[in-house]
Amino acid sequence: MLECIQRTLTYVRLFRDDFTQEMLAQDEASRKAELMQKRKALSGSQKRMEDLDKIIQRLYEDSVLGRLSELRFQKLSAQYESEQAEIRQLAVSLEREIENEAG
C-alpha cells in the first residue's frame, strides 16, 4: 500500500502538469455526467407532472359522471396533487441547479 502511494507521489512530482490536466479532465467529465443526470431527472419530473394533470382531469370527469364517489375523488385527487406539488418543487430545484452548472 505504501509503495503504491509513493509511486503516485513520484508520478505527481514528475508529471505535475499532466496530472493536473488529468484531474481537471476527470472533474469536467464528472460534472458533465451529473448535469446530464439532472437533465434526465428534470425531463422525467416534467413528464410525470403532465401525466398527473391527465390523471386528475380523468378523476374529475369520472366524478362528474358519477363513476367515482365524492369521497374517493377527494382522496385520490389529494394524493395526486400532493405528489404533483412535490415533483414541482423537485423540478424547480433541478432547473436552478442545471442553470447554475450550465451557466
N, C-alpha and C positions, 0 to 999 in steps of 0.2 A: 504494500500500500504506500509506504513512504517513498519507495523507488518511483512509483507512478507519479506521485506529487512532484518529486524532484525533476523528473523528465518534463512534466508540464511546465514547471517554473523555468527550466532551461529553455524550452521552446519559446515561452513568452519573452524571456530576456533577449534571445537571439533574433526573434522574428516579431518584435513588438508591433510594427505596423501591420503585418499580415494578420496577427492575432486580433488586433483591434478591428480590422476590416471584417474578419470572420464573425466576431461577436456582434458587430453592427448589422451585418447581413442576417444573422440568426434572429436578432431582435426585430428587424424590419419584417422578416418572414413571419415571425410570431404575431406581430401586430396586424399584419395583413390577414392572417388566418382568423384572428379574433374578430376583426372587423367584418369579414365575410360571414362568420358565425352569427354575429349580431344582426347583420342584414337579413340573414335567413330566418332568424327568430322573429324579427320585425315583420317580415313578409307572412310568416305563419300566424302571427298575432293578428295582423290585419285581415287575413283570410278567415280566421275564427270569428272575429267581430262581425264580418259580413254574414257568416253562417248563422251567428246568433241573432242578427237582425231578422233574417228569414224565418228562423225558428219562432221568434217572438211574434212575428207577424202571423204565422200559421196558427200559433196558440190563440191569438186574439180572434182570428177568423173562426176557429173551432169553437171558441167560447161564445161568440156572437150567434153562430149557427146552432148552438145547443148541443154540440158533440162533446163538450167538455164542461164539467161542473165549475161553478164560480170559485169554489174552494181550491179545486185542482189547478185552475188557471192562475189564481193568486200565488199558490205555492211554486208552481213551475216558472212563472214569469219572474218571481222574486229571485229564484235560483239563477236563472239565465242572466238577469240584469246584474246580479252581483258578480257573476263570472265576467260579464262584459266590462264592468267597471274596473275589475282587477286587471284584465287584459289591456284596457285603455291606459291605465297607469303604467303598466309594463311597456307598452308601445311608446308612450311619451318619454319614458326613461331611456329606452333603446334609441329613439330618434335623437335625443340630446347627446348620448354617448357617441353615436355614429357621427353626428355633426362635429363634435369636439375632436374626434380622432381623425376624421377625413379632412377637416378644415384646416 
